[in-house]
Amino acid sequence: MAMVYQEGSVYEKGTRIKKWYGQFRVYLRNQQGEEVSKRKKVVLGLKSQLRKHEAEEKLREIIRHSNGRTPSERALLPPDGSVTFAWFIKEKYFPLRRGKWGPATKKKTEFEINHYLVERFKGTSLRNIDLFELQTLLNDLAEKYSDSIVRHAFVNLKSIMRVAKKLKVLAEDPAEELDMPITRPVDRPTITAEQINSVIDSIDDLHDLCVMAIGLFCATRTSETFGLQWKAYRDDRLMIETTAFEGQLYKRVKTEHSRSAVPVPEDVRPIIEAWKRSCPDTSPDALMFPTLGRGSRQGQQVPRHAKNFLKWRIYPITDKLGIPRKLVTFQVMRRTLGTDLQEHGTMKDAQTALRHASIKTTANVYMQPIPSSVRAALNSRTRAVLAKKQPNSGCIPGAMAPSGPQFFPVGFASA
């Protein structure tokens, strides 16, 4: 009688030569992506050469090898002619590419592929998707959506078909001659100096002011801002080592160029110093802008969600000021700084400040210099913006002098 275990069952069989046999279920995915199970029997060895516990251990190893893999590893590729676009994306393309995507990129890319590409082709066989099908899809998207969405679809289609060819699912790449269609004009808004001053003059909370000051005048990315730890702050610069996405901290940056030092304008440093004196935890690994976690992270300090921060802390202020919400995002802040710097420095200064320059560091990132021209450009731009403050804006008396800091409000001077 078979002995049933969680991992399967082991039993002996045979009249003259007795052998150990194992029986278990293997789990596969059919063409529709549904998981199905099948019963499988294996010969484990001669009873005269294996004790039962050794046969059981051997069966456990076989089961781990068969079912302990990821769904994509377990999946059996259907015959080439029956490989659908949706099946290939789910079972082959996503598992292959996920290792190269950060959390934000993974979430956005998988959504866009599923929403704009898979919805169009679904059960269509890859072999039946030719250049005409791909190009008409892009052309249709170009009539409805922004340049960004169409361009992402263009890049994703070329990547998907290239992978399909490499995996020998397709003999030829139908996207090789794919063209990027003409798209509608791109709206890249910026926020004015007057609007910036209205926002910062209306923020009473030191924590919130510090977040916005870094976003407005240092041009850090959203993930970089909320991933900042106190060890990243080096008086005149921020060293980006960690990023945050949806409340999780990651020890990674967008690109290697993102590790370049971020200059902190002289007028912004007093705000960071004031927040540092008020922040409950300023140990090196502590977050600069933490919030309290929930659920399994109850009571722990975790990164803020950028959308929640803007929605609950900043938008109530900008709504009262009549400033459109689309102008109050970290992407717009970053774009505005890049645009403004062209009037206060060179294009190279703007590229370096935004860390878009193709300059490779030759020394430790903690010791890399910040070009004086970049520092001067940032200081010039910061003061040009703040110079448009109203006389009764609450600044320190005399702070409007061109040679002195203009940002630090009276209320925070003794924080």
N, C-alpha and C positions, 0 to 999 in steps of 0.2 A: 504493500500500500504506500502511496506517495506521501512524503513528508512535505507539507506546504509551509513555505517561509514567505516573508514579505517580499523578498527578492525573486521568488520563483519556487519551484519544487524540484527535489532530487529523488530519484528512485532507481532501483536496480531492475535489470531485465536480462533475460537470456536463460537457456536451459543448460547447455554445456559450458559456454563461455559467458560468464556474467559480466555485465558492464554497468557503469553508472550513467544515467541519463538525466538531463536537466530540461525543464520546461518553464518558459516564461513568456511574457508578452513584449513585443517590440512596438514602438510608437513611431509612426511615419506621418507625413502630410500628403494629402492627395492634391490634385491639380488645382482645386478650389481653395487650397490653403487650410483645409480642415484636418485636424489631427485624428488619425485612425489607428487602431491597434490590431495586431495579428499575433496569433499564438505560434511560438517557435520552439522546436525541440533540438537539442544538441547532445552529442555524445561526449561525455566528460572523461572517460577512460575506463580501463579494466578495473574490475573490483579488486582483483588480486594485487594491483599496483597502487591503488588509492584507497585511503580510509574515507569514511563518509564525510567527515568534517573537511577533508582536503577537497573532496568533490564539491561540497557546498561552497567553499572559498573560491574554487575555480569558476563555479557558476556565477558567483557574485561579481567576479572580475569581468566575465563575459557580458553580464547585464549592464555593468557600469560602462563598458565600452560601447554597448549598443544604445542605451537609453540615457547615459549620463552626459551626452553632448548637447549642444544647443540645438534648437529646432532647425536652424539652417544646416547644421552638420548632419542631422538625421534625415533631412529631406532627400528624397530620391528625385533627381531631375527627370521629368517626363521626356518622352521622345521629342526631338527638336521641333517637329511640326506642331506639337501640342502645347508648347511653352507659351503661355499667355503673358501679356505685358504685366498684368497685376501680379501674377505668380512670380515672375522673375524679379520684380521690384521687391517684393516681400521676402522671398526666400534666398535671393542671391545678392541683389544690388545693395540693399540696406545693410545686411550683415557684413558685407565686404567693405563698405565705406564708413561705417559708424566709428571705427577706430581712429579716423582722421578728423572727426568733427568734435568740436567742443559742445557743451550742453546747449548753448543758445543756437549755434549753427545747426545742431542735430534737430532740435525742435522745429526751427523755421524751415529747414530744407525738407524734412519728412512731410511736414504739412503741405508745403507748396507742391511737392511731387505728387502726393496723394490727391490733393484738391484740383490741381490744374492739369495733371498728366494722366494719372490713373483713372480719374473720373471720365476722361475722354475715351481712353482705349480699353479699359477694364479687361474683358475677356478676349480681346483681339489677340490672335497669335502674333508673336514677334515677327514671324516670317512674312506676315501679311501687312506689316507696317513699312511703307517705303518712304522715299523722300517727299513725295506728294502729300502723304498723310501728315508727316511731321511739319512740313512747311505751312500747310493750311491751318494746322493747329496754332502755330505761332502767329500767323496772320490774323486769325480770329481773336487771339488774346490781345494783340496789338490794338484792336479796335475798341476793346473794353477796359483794359487795365494799363497801369503805369509802366514806364520804361523799366523800372526795377523788377517788376514781376515778370515781364516778357523776357528780359535779359537773363534772369535766373532760370526760366523755363528753357531758354536756348542753351545755356550752359549745362543744365541737368540732362537734357535730351542727348546732347553730344556725348556726355559722360556715360550715360546709360547704354547707349548703343556701342560705344567703344568697349565697355566692359563685356557686353554680350558677345562681341566678336572675339575678345580675348579668351572668354570661357568656351568658345567654339559652339555657342548656341546659334550664332549667325555666321554665315560664310563671308558676308560683306557688311560694311558699316553704312547704313542708309543715311546717317546724319553727317557724313563726311563733307557733303556739299551744301549743308544747311546754311541758310542766310538769316542774319538778324534783321527783322523787318523794321521799317520806320515806325517810331512810336510817337505818342503825343508829347508835347513839350513838358519838360520836367519842372515842377515847382519846388524850388529850394529856398524856402523863406529864411530870413534872418530876423533877429530881434534888435530894435533900435537902442541907442544909448539912453534915450529918455525912458524907454520901457524898462531897461535894465535898472536904472536908478530908482524908478518907481517901485520895482519889486524889492530891491535890497533895502530901501527906506521903510518898507512896510513889514519887514520880517522882524519880529520881536525876539524870537527864540535863537539863542547863540548857536546851538547845534545846527539848526536849519540854515542860518546865515552862513555858517562855515561850509556846509555842503554846497550851497549855491555859489559861494565865492570861488570855490575850487572849480566848479563846473563852468562858471562864467569867465573866469580869468586864467585858468590853467588848462582848460580844454581837455580834461580827462574824459575818457569814454565812460558810459554808464556803469559797465561792469567793473571798471577800474576804480571809480569813485567809491562805490559801496563795498569794494573789496580791500580798501586801504587799511593797513595796520599802522600802528604808531611808529614802528621801526622804519616805515617808508618815508616818514617826514624827516628831512635833513636840513631844516632851517630855510635854505634857499632853493630847495628842490624836493621833489617827490620821486622815490624810486619804486616803480611799479613791479611788484613781484607776485601779487595775488589778484584774483578777480572774483566777482560774485555774480551769481545768476539765480534768481528766484529763491533767495534765502540760503543758498549754499555757497560756501567758500571753496575756491579752487586755486591750487598752486600752479597756475598756468596763465599765460598772457596770450593776446590775440596773435601777435607775430613777434619775432625776435626783435624787430625794430621798436616794439612797444616797450622794451626794457630800457630804452633811452631815458635819461633823467628828464623829469618834467620841471621846468623852471617855475618857481613860485614868485610872482611879482612882489616887490617890497611892500606895497599897500595891502596885500592879502595876508602877509605873515602875522601881523598883530591879531587878526581874527582867529587864525589857527592857534596861536599861542594862548589866546584867551579861552578858546574851547578846550585846549589841553589842560589848562588850570582847573577847568570846571568838570571835565570828563571824569567819571568815577574810576575808570581803569585805563591807565596810560602805559601799561607794561608793553614791551616791544611787540609781542604777538597779539595784543588786544586790538580789536577793531576800532577804527576812529569813529565810525558812525553805526553802532550796534543797535539792535532791538532785542527784545526777549522772545525766545522761541516758544513754540507751542507743541502739544502732543508729546512725542518721545523726546523732544528737546526743551521741555518745559523748564523755564528758569534760566536757560543757557543764553549767552550772548551770541546772536547770529546776525548775518548781514540783513540789511533792510531790502525789501522789494522796491525797486525803483518806481514802479507804477504806483504802488501804495503810498510811497513818500510824496510823490507829486500830487496824487489825488487828494490825500487827506491833509497834507501840510502846506502845500504851495498853491494848488489851484483855488482854494477858497480865497486866497489873497489876490491872485491874478484875476479871478472872476470879478471881484469888487472893483479892480482897477480897469476892467474892460479890455484886458489883454487876452487875445485868443489863446486857447490852450495849446494849439499846434505850434505856437511860438515858444512855449515854455517846456522844452524837452532838452535832454543833454545833447542830443544830436544837433539840435538847432543852436545851442550854446557853442558847441564845438565849431560848427560851420560859421557862425558869426565871428568868432575869434579869428578863424582862418581868413575870412574875407577882410576884416578890419586890419589885420596885420600887414596886408599889402600896402596900406597907407602909412605904416609906421616902420617898416623894415623892407627887406627884399623878399622875393618869392622863396628863396632858400631858407630865410629865417622862418617863414610861415610853415614850410614843409618840416623843418627841424622841430619847431614847437609842437606841431601836430604828430610828430614821429612818423611821418610818411617818407622821410628821406631815405635813400638807399645808402646809408653810411653804416659800415660794420665796425663795431667796437673792437679795439685791439687790447684793451685792458679790462680789468674787473669793472663791472657795471657800477660798483659803489664808488669808484674813483674817476669816472669819466667826466671831463670838463663840460661846462655849458658855455658855448661861444658868447662872448660879450655882446655881440650884435644881436643875438637872440634875446638875451636878458634886457638889453636896452629897448628892443622893439616891444617886448611884453610890458615893460614899465611904461613906455610911451603910450601904448594903446590903453592900458588900464587907467592912466591919469586923464587921457583924452575923454574916455567914457565918463569918469567920475567928475570931471570938470563941469559937466552939464547939470550937476546937481543944483537944486534950488537953494538959495542962500539960507533958508530956514530948515534945512534938511536934517539938522541934529548932529552935524559933524563937530569935531573939536575946533574951537576958535583958531583961526589961522591955518587950518588944514588945507585951505584952498590954494595955498601958495604952491607955485609950480614945482618947487624943489622939495616939498614935504609930502608925506603920506596924506591921502585925501579920503580914505575909505573908512577908517575906524570911527564908529559912532560913539557919542558921549556915553551912552548907556552901558557900553561894554568896556569902557576904558579901565575900570577897576575890577573887572571880573576875575 
